[in-house]
Amino acid sequence: MLCSTAAARRIHRRGDEFPRAPRSVAEMAITTERDELTFERLVEPHKRGLHAHCYRMLGSLHDAEDAYQEALLRAWRALPRLREDAALRAWLYRIATNVCLSAIARRPKRVLPADYGPSWSATHEVGAPESELLWLEPYPGEELESGYAAPEARYEQREAVELAFVAALQHLPAQQRAVLILREVLGFSARETSESLGTTVASVNSALQRARRTVDERLPERSQQETLRALGDERARDLLHHYIDAWERHDVPAIVALLAEDIVVEMPPWAAWWRGRDTVEAMLGTPEKPCFEAVRGIPVHANGQLAFASYGYEDGRFAAIGINVIALRGDRITVATGFVKPELLARFALPAELA
């Protein structure tokens, strides 16, 4: 028994125990409840950021929700390895990033109609909608955390969910997309980013330079956050109110007066999109014979931009149409993207119909 005695001493020194009897159901329930409370306490401050991260990576509210839930599940399963230290945030984002990279590998990138093909004329028939898997989706403003990112980040949190930025991200290879978001949006160091992606610091720095060039080529000169700050909250609200009011009154000249000369209008899931104020004016019809039915609009927060939910008159009620996101240059609308997807309104805490 000398070997057994020596082994026992080694076990005692390293703090192990001899096998014990299985825990009772009550013990297991208490342990599980304690673990759940610990997990919630650790993860809660990061939930909004993780959700927005999945959206930036995937460009889809639906896909982001799936990836976010999968990331939380993986983190829960790895709870014994969680630590209450500075590495927790990087650890959680590493999990979420890798879930998103797996999702990207399984499906096509999401884009906006202007990325899909040439602009259409006012007389061109729009045809049938394309697969919804192609298109970017809007992001509810209420899901966002505070407006500013870490000091090391290049983009503010709201600026980094603007449609133009998220659309530009989708044109990056998956690894470059992850690198740019981790470094420029979330403010992780090159070393933390390389550890999250299982690569080298040199590879991260190289990918970041290429990603910056691609994104900068696709972004407008000023972000919507800069434009809205220059415009001021009151003027921005008035502009959105006048735009909604013009649509509700079927006032085509009033709508057109708010548009920039080079306005772009998109309506995913339709591939059709139109460029130029004259083209859009012709498409809208005349005040006596507009091309659209009676509508109602409700202001919402989406992608850090001016936006509103639209409802169309049908069978004695106003039924949900979709979410309209507006980009400005100065006090004129330069991009109007109408996401014709009624089920989106539930994600913006709005009803499916109005009386």
ROLUM-734458 format. One record per residue (C-alpha): residue in three letters; z, x, y. Coordinates in steps of 0.02 Angstrom, whole numbers, padded with zeros to 5 digits, always signed. Example, Ala and Ser with C-alpha at 12.3 -4.5 7.8 and 13.67 -1.06 7.14 Angstrom:
% ROLUM-734458
ALA+00390+00615-00225/SER+00357+00684-00053/
% end
This chain:
% ROLUM-734458
MET+00000+00000+00000/LEU-00005+00152+00116/CYS-00182+00108+00174/SER-00127-00069+00214/THR+00022-00005+00313/ALA-00087+00114+00415/ALA-00212-00024+00448/ALA-00072-00137+00506/ARG-00014-00004+00630/ARG-00192+00013+00698/ILE-00207-00175+00716/HIS-00042-00182+00808/ARG-00094-00042+00927/ARG-00256-00127+00978/GLY-00173-00296+01001/ASP-00260-00387+00858/GLU-00177-00514+00746/PHE-00186-00556+00563/PRO-00293-00710+00526/ARG-00206-00870+00571/ALA-00224-01046+00508/PRO-00360-01154+00588/ARG-00308-01239+00750/SER-00269-01423+00749/VAL-00386-01548+00831/ALA-00259-01567+00972/GLU-00253-01379+01003/MET-00442-01370+01006/ALA-00452-01515+01129/ILE-00327-01432+01247/THR-00421-01267+01239/THR-00588-01352+01271/GLU-00519-01447+01420/ARG-00444-01288+01492/ASP-00610-01197+01470/GLU-00705-01338+01554/LEU-00589-01335+01705/THR-00608-01146+01717/PHE-00796-01159+01705/GLU-00807-01293+01840/ARG-00694-01194+01956/LEU-00798-01037+01937/VAL-00970-01117+01946/GLU-00943-01255+02077/PRO-00969-01143+02232/HIS-01138-01086+02162/LYS-01212-01251+02102/ARG-01316-01295+02255/GLY-01382-01119+02271/LEU-01430-01112+02087/HIS-01521-01279+02098/ALA-01620-01222+02251/HIS-01658-01057+02163/CYS-01735-01150+02017/TYR-01839-01253+02139/ARG-01906-01098+02227/MET-01951-01020+02061/LEU-02036-01175+01990/GLY-02098-01276+02140/SER-02046-01439+02056/LEU-01892-01544+02082/HIS-01906-01610+01904/ASP-01930-01439+01826/ALA-01791-01367+01934/GLU-01669-01498+01870/ASP-01711-01456+01689/ALA-01695-01269+01720/TYR-01532-01292+01816/GLN-01454-01392+01675/GLU-01514-01266+01546/ALA-01441-01123+01648/LEU-01272-01209+01661/LEU-01274-01241+01474/ARG-01309-01058+01438/ALA-01173-01005+01557/TRP-01050-01124+01473/ARG-01091-01054+01302/ALA-01061-00879+01369/LEU-00897-00928+01452/PRO-00794-00794+01360/ARG-00897-00662+01452/LEU-00870-00740+01624/ARG-00765-00636+01743/GLU-00687-00687+01909/ASP-00758-00542+02008/ALA-00901-00499+02124/ALA-01023-00492+01979/LEU-01006-00679+01942/ARG-01140-00733+02066/ALA-01265-00605+02002/TRP-01225-00654+01822/LEU-01259-00838+01855/TYR-01421-00804+01947/ARG-01477-00689+01807/ILE-01459-00832+01684/ALA-01549-00956+01797/THR-01690-00833+01836/ASN-01725-00799+01654/VAL-01725-00985+01613/CYS-01855-01009+01751/LEU-01961-00863+01692/SER-01969-00942+01519/ALA-02021-01108+01597/ILE-02158-01025+01702/ALA-02232-00947+01546/ARG-02255-01120+01468/ARG-02347-01211+01607/PRO-02474-01191+01749/LYS-02416-01148+01923/ARG-02386-01290+02045/VAL-02490-01294+02204/LEU-02538-01406+02350/PRO-02710-01488+02364/ALA-02765-01363+02498/ASP-02740-01226+02367/TYR-02839-01322+02237/GLY-03012-01337+02313/PRO-03114-01361+02474/SER-03073-01495+02602/TRP-03153-01668+02589/SER-03252-01770+02713/ALA-03190-01935+02783/THR-03316-02032+02679/HIS-03284-01941+02515/GLU-03209-02052+02379/VAL-03041-01980+02327/GLY-03060-02033+02145/ALA-02918-02032+02020/PRO-02759-01929+02039/GLU-02749-01763+01948/SER-02612-01717+01826/GLU-02443-01718+01912/LEU-02404-01553+01826/LEU-02517-01467+01953/TRP-02425-01512+02110/LEU-02281-01447+02210/GLU-02142-01573+02243/PRO-02029-01599+02396/TYR-01846-01546+02395/PRO-01704-01655+02463/GLY-01616-01576+02611/GLU-01447-01638+02551/GLU-01462-01521+02401/LEU-01461-01366+02512/GLU-01312-01256+02548/SER-01279-01183+02720/GLY-01428-01133+02824/TYR-01400-00945+02821/ALA-01413-00824+02677/ALA-01326-00659+02645/PRO-01348-00528+02783/GLU-01460-00426+02666/ALA-01582-00572+02645/ARG-01742-00587+02744/TYR-01758-00777+02740/GLU-01634-00912+02786/GLN-01590-01037+02649/ARG-01682-01181+02734/GLU-01829-01073+02784/ALA-01844-01022+02601/VAL-01875-01202+02543/GLU-02009-01242+02672/LEU-02166-01305+02586/ALA-02273-01161+02649/PHE-02151-01033+02581/VAL-02126-01116+02412/ALA-02314-01141+02396/ALA-02343-00957+02434/LEU-02216-00908+02301/GLN-02313-01003+02168/HIS-02462-00885+02194/LEU-02357-00735+02142/PRO-02345-00673+01962/ALA-02181-00732+01888/GLN-02095-00562+01896/GLN-02145-00534+02078/ARG-02087-00709+02121/ALA-01917-00676+02045/VAL-01901-00507+02132/LEU-01945-00576+02304/ILE-01824-00722+02289/LEU-01680-00617+02222/ARG-01703-00482+02354/GLU-01766-00574+02508/VAL-01686-00746+02491/LEU-01525-00713+02396/GLY-01493-00538+02461/PHE-01465-00450+02294/SER-01484-00262+02291/ALA-01628-00176+02201/ARG-01506-00120+02066/GLU-01436-00296+02039/THR-01613-00365+02033/SER-01670-00236+01907/GLU-01521-00276+01796/SER-01558-00462+01805/LEU-01740-00436+01756/GLY-01714-00297+01631/THR-01823-00173+01726/THR-01805-00019+01837/VAL-01762-00004+02021/ALA-01931+00078+02050/SER-02020-00070+01970/VAL-01920-00191+02077/ASN-01965-00099+02238/SER-02149-00092+02190/ALA-02154-00278+02145/LEU-02066-00322+02307/GLN-02196-00233+02414/ARG-02339-00322+02326/ALA-02251-00490+02337/ARG-02218-00470+02523/ARG-02401-00437+02559/THR-02459-00591+02463/VAL-02329-00708+02540/ASP-02352-00644+02718/GLU-02540-00676+02706/ARG-02508-00859+02663/LEU-02369-00901+02786/PRO-02397-00971+02961/GLU-02351-00863+03110/ARG-02189-00959+03139/SER-02076-01044+03013/GLN-02028-01225+03034/GLN-01849-01172+03067/GLU-01907-01069+03217/THR-02019-01210+03277/LEU-01885-01343+03263/ARG-01756-01235+03352/ALA-01878-01208+03496/LEU-01919-01394+03503/GLY-01738-01451+03499/ASP-01656-01585+03393/GLU-01685-01728+03515/ARG-01871-01694+03540/ALA-01896-01669+03353/ARG-01813-01837+03315/ASP-01917-01922+03449/LEU-02078-01849+03381/LEU-02039-01908+03205/HIS-01989-02081+03270/HIS-02152-02097+03368/TYR-02254-02044+03217/ILE-02168-02170+03101/ASP-02182-02306+03234/ALA-02369-02274+03255/TRP-02397-02295+03069/GLU-02294-02455+03064/ARG-02393-02527+03210/HIS-02562-02477+03137/ASP-02590-02379+03298/VAL-02725-02254+03248/PRO-02745-02177+03424/ALA-02556-02148+03433/ILE-02558-02064+03262/VAL-02705-01954+03309/ALA-02624-01905+03476/LEU-02483-01821+03381/LEU-02599-01715+03273/ALA-02652-01536+03302/GLU-02839-01502+03316/ASP-02837-01413+03146/ILE-02722-01538+03058/VAL-02718-01531+02868/VAL-02679-01693+02774/GLU-02637-01691+02587/MET-02588-01827+02463/PRO-02535-01754+02295/PRO-02562-01806+02154/TRP-02738-01829+02227/ALA-02837-01670+02244/ALA-02916-01735+02405/TRP-02864-01657+02569/TRP-02937-01662+02744/ARG-02944-01539+02887/GLY-02969-01573+03072/ARG-02913-01711+03190/ASP-03086-01791+03202/THR-03099-01800+03012/VAL-02926-01878+02996/GLU-02964-02002+03135/ALA-03122-02058+03046/MET-03027-02073+02884/LEU-02892-02182+02963/GLY-03017-02312+03024/THR-03000-02409+03186/PRO-02852-02501+03264/GLU-02941-02665+03221/LYS-02981-02608+03044/PRO-02865-02469+02986/CYS-02885-02399+02811/PHE-02701-02423+02766/GLU-02590-02572+02728/ALA-02430-02619+02818/VAL-02301-02482+02799/ARG-02119-02445+02838/GLY-02044-02273+02859/ILE-01867-02204+02842/PRO-01825-02028+02907/VAL-01761-01909+02773/HIS-01720-01724+02757/ALA-01844-01629+02648/ASN-01881-01443+02632/GLY-01795-01406+02797/GLN-01935-01499+02887/LEU-01965-01665+02972/ALA-01998-01796+02840/PHE-01994-01981+02802/ALA-02000-02097+02653/SER-02141-02224+02656/TYR-02149-02402+02589/GLY-02306-02509+02573/TYR-02314-02699+02583/GLU-02344-02780+02415/ASP-02308-02957+02350/GLY-02190-03003+02492/ARG-02091-02841+02489/PHE-02107-02660+02540/ALA-02118-02550+02384/ALA-02090-02363+02380/ILE-02244-02253+02404/GLY-02176-02077+02420/ILE-02108-01939+02531/ASN-02203-01870+02681/VAL-02163-01694+02740/ILE-02224-01636+02911/ALA-02255-01461+02978/LEU-02264-01432+03165/ARG-02341-01305+03282/GLY-02259-01335+03449/ASP-02250-01524+03470/ARG-02404-01564+03365/ILE-02416-01600+03180/THR-02516-01464+03093/VAL-02487-01513+02910/ALA-02445-01686+02842/THR-02411-01688+02655/GLY-02385-01859+02577/PHE-02313-01846+02402/VAL-02370-02011+02327/LYS-02237-02025+02194/PRO-02123-02177+02212/GLU-01991-02111+02091/LEU-01952-01969+02213/LEU-01861-02089+02329/ALA-01716-02105+02208/ARG-01685-01918+02227/PHE-01672-01946+02414/ALA-01542-02084+02386/LEU-01662-02221+02439/PRO-01702-02389+02357/ALA-01864-02426+02265/GLU-01903-02569+02385/LEU-01857-02645+02552/ALA-01838-02829+02592/
% end
